[in-house]
Every structure is written in C-alpha cells, then in structure tokens.
Amino acid sequence: MSFRLQTLLPLFLTLAALPAAAQMRELQTDPGVGTSFDKGLGPLATTPDHERRYTDCMRLARTEPLKALPVAEKWIGEGGGLGARHCVAIAMFESGKYVPAATQLEAISRDMGTERPGLRAELLAQAGQAWIEAGQAENAAAAQSLALDLKGTDPDLWIDRGLSYAAMKAWPRAISDFDHALNLRAKDVDILILRAAAWRNAGDPKQALEDAQYALRIAPDHSEALLERGFAYRALGNKTAADIDFKKVIELVPPGSDAARRAETGLGVDQPAVTPAPAANGPRKR
C-alpha cells in the first residue's frame, strides 16, 4: 500500500476535497546495470561522499524545507548534479511549491536519458503527486502515464493514475486503472474499495456493491468497505441494509472520526458528494 493511497483513501471515498499537503514518497532504489547504484548507494548518488550529502540534504528537505532550499541550491553550484536537483525539488514540494517541484522532477527524469527506467518512473510518480497537490490532475495523469510506460508492473502507479482520473471525474478510466492494479495485486481490499467508489460515481451501484462485498469477505470489519457498501445500498434504494452498515461503522470507529462522520452522513438524507476536488494524493511513500 502506498503512502499516498493511505492518505487519500478516506477522502476519495467521500470524494471531498483532498488534503492541501501530503508527504512526498521516497524514491526506491531499483536494479541498475553496471552502475554504482548496484553497490547500495542512494538512488541519485554517485560516490559514498555524494550519498552522505544527498542523505543529509534529503533529511533536511523533509523536515526543514525552507532551510534545505539554499543548501541544495548551493550544492548544485558545487556540482551536486541530479542528487542536488532532486533535493531542491523535494524541498520545494515540502514547502508547498508544488508546480516548480513537479516541473523539476519531470526535468530530472528527462535529463537521465534512457537509463534507469525504474528510477525515472519513480521520479515521474513524484511529479504526479506534486501536480495533484497543485490541483492539476490532468498534468498528474500525464506524468503518471509516462511513469507507467516505464514501469507498467507497478500497481501503485496504476492506483495513482486512477486517483488522478477520479479527480477529473473520468470514471471509466479510473476503473480501468484500478482493474490493472488489482490484476497486479489481487484481493487488495483498499483497491477494491477505490474501484467500488468509482463504480458508484460512474452510476453503477451494482458493480460498486459487488466490489464492496468482495472486500468485506476478505476483511469483514473493514470500516471503509462497510461505508462503501452502505453507500452502494443507499444508491440501490436499500436503506435498511445501508443503515445496518453505517451503524456498524459507528460501533467500530472512534466517535468524531472521519469514518464516523461519513457513517452519520449515510444515515442522513443526502448522498455523499460526488465531486472530487483535489487541491493536492496518493505520491507515495512505501
């Protein structure tokens, strides 16, 4: 499960505004061929000293981004290369400068040429998250599509793009991407719930109910699955069954929690909002 998905899942289910900021996922090292990356160095480090400086810079970027920016920019002038540029991008992201962060991450991926496709895909995934944080879901989906061209076997990338399509209300595309993710990560409860929510918002509550039921067979007391099944029942006109699910959620979760509030909404008259308005998802930290 990606960090971004964990962060956005409850908000996607109600399709309310996404959070203004989510922590940027970390790059994963990927297998390289004949490079220093194979020797266990950081993903954008070329020597042990470079790795140490990159690690220190990234730590500062994630904890004190405004202090990290001048440090990373100075390092660029000293020949820090892609590692320094990546630190600048993360510091920008963490300080809320999402558009320049996204464009920098895309530029780093481009400047790597044709090498390290897995790492370039991760950089593009980070760019996708930055675009989503900036409220630009179309740009996010474009970056994620490039990432999938490089790393199509990564279920988290399919989830990321599916969430971007959901933010655009492109429900058939979102469902298709969640299908791909489930093919790669079968029986994943969270992906099933996301697809159920997409089916419901696409106007097919029967399919939504089927996914929610399947999720609950795997995890019978999963509050998010119960919520989604409840909303599917509501859409199908079965208020009695819906209320049973919403009441069970209230028993399972802390009073006043987001899940409790959504269950209380379900017990009311109105359906949950169906307009995702991301100001930000979902990229991910593994």
Secondary structure, 3 states (H helix, E strand, C coil): CCHHHHHHHHHHHHCCCCCCCCCCCCCCCCCCCCCHHHHCCCCCCCCHHHHHHHHHHHHHHHHCHHHHHHHHHHHHHCCCHHHHHHHHHHHHHHCCCHHHHHHHHHHHHHHCCCCCHHHHHHHHHHHHHHHHHCCCHHHHHHHHHHHHHHCCCCHHHHHHHHHHHHHCCCHHHHHHHHHHHHHHCCCCHHHHHHHHHHHHHCCCHHHHHHHHHHHHHHCCCCHHHHHHHHHHHHHCCCHHHHHHHHHHHHHHCCCCCHHHHHHHHHHCCCCCCCCCCCCCCCCCCC
